Amino acid sequence: MKKFILKTLPFILPFFILYLISFLFYSDKENPDLLRLGYIPNMDKGYMGILDSNKKVKLESLSKTKSKEFKILTIGDSFSNRDSIGYNDILAENFSVLNADNFKAENQIQAIFKLINGDFFSTYKIDYVILQNIERNIIYNAESADLNRKMAISEIYALNKDNHLRHQNHDYELFSKTTLKFPFSLLKFFINKNYLSNNKVFNLELNDNNLFSNNSNKLLFLNRDLYSLERNNSLNKVEKLNDRLNFLAKKLEQKNVKLIVLPAPDKYDMYYSYIADKTNFTKPIFFENLKKLKKDYIYIDSKELLSKNMESKKDMYYFADTHWSPVAAKLIADEIKERIK
C-alpha cells in the first residue's frame, strides 16, 4: 500500500493542488457571472453582498399574480429580473408594477407582439409597458421578431415551467475541466494585460481605479459586447430598429398603453471611454445613433443618464458581473418615475 501511494503521489499531488486552488478561488454562482464564465478568481467574495439588498420584493410577477390591473408592465431580460435590487422593484415603491417573468428567457420584443396579438391586454389593464433590452441583443431581437405571432393567456403560464427546466446548474465538480483550466486562468489574471479569458470574458486595463469600490483598474465584460458591434454600430440597422419600436408603440397605443423603451448599455459601452489602450477596440455608437432619431415612444437614454453620474458614484455596474448595480438601478427608476409623472 505504501509503495502504491508513493508511486501515485506524483500524479495525485498536482491534481490535488489544482483542485485546492479552484476550490478556494473559483466562483460557481450564477452571479457574479463574469467570474464564472471567464475563469477569473473571486478575490473579494463580499463585494456584491455590500451592494445588494435583502428587502422584500414589492413588484408582482406575471407567473404568480392574481391581480389584473397595474400601472406598469415590465418585460425584459436579466436586468428586469433582479428581485429587490431591480429598477422595476424600485418603481414598485410608487406604482403598481407587474413583471413578465415568464418571458425572461425569450426575445422580449417578440413577446410583446405576441401579447398584443393575443388576449393579454383585453384581460389585464396596463397603462405603461417598459421594454428593457440589453444593448448587444436589441437589434437582433427586433430583426428576428415575427409581428404576427400571438399567444393566449392560457399559454403564458406554461413558459414558467419551461424556463425552470432550462435553468443550468453551475455547481463546481472536482472531476471537471474547471479543475484543470481554472488555475492557469488565475495565473493569467495576475500576469497578463488586455486579454480574453476562457474565450468568453475580456479583461482590460482602465485608466481610472475609482470606478469600482474595490478600487480595481480592470474592466471585465462579455466577449459578445464587442462582437455585436458590427450589427449595433450600423446606422441603417438602428434606423430599422427605431421604425419597429415606433410601430410597436402605435400597436400598444391602440390598446391605450404607452411604450417606454429602456436599452441597457453593454458594460463595454458604458466603460469604453475609460479603457487605457483602445487600439484594437472599436468605439460603440449605438446610443449616439439612436438618440438622433424621431421616436413615438418614451425613450430612456440610460447610457447618458448613467454616464453623467460615473464620476460621482462608484459601482455603476458590478465589477465582476454584466449587470448594473442597485446604484444605477435607482437612477434609472427615478428617471422613469419623473417621465411618468
ABEGO torsion letter per residue (X at the ends): XAAAAAAAAAAAAAAAAAAAAAAAABBABAOBAAAAAAGBBBABAAAAAAABBABBBABBBAAABABABBABBBBBBAAABAEAABAAAAAAAABBBBBBAAAAABBAAAAAAAAAABAAAAABBBABBBBBBBAAAAAAAAAABBAABBBBAAAAAAAAAAAAAABBBABBBABBAAAAAAAAAAAAAAABBGBBBGGABBBBBBABAAABAAGBABBBBBAAAAAAAAAAABAAAAAAAAAAAAAAAAAAAAAGBBBBBBBBBBAAAAAAAABABAAABBBBAAAAAAAABBBABBBBBAAAAAAAAAAABBGABBAABABBBAAAAAAAAAAAAAAAX
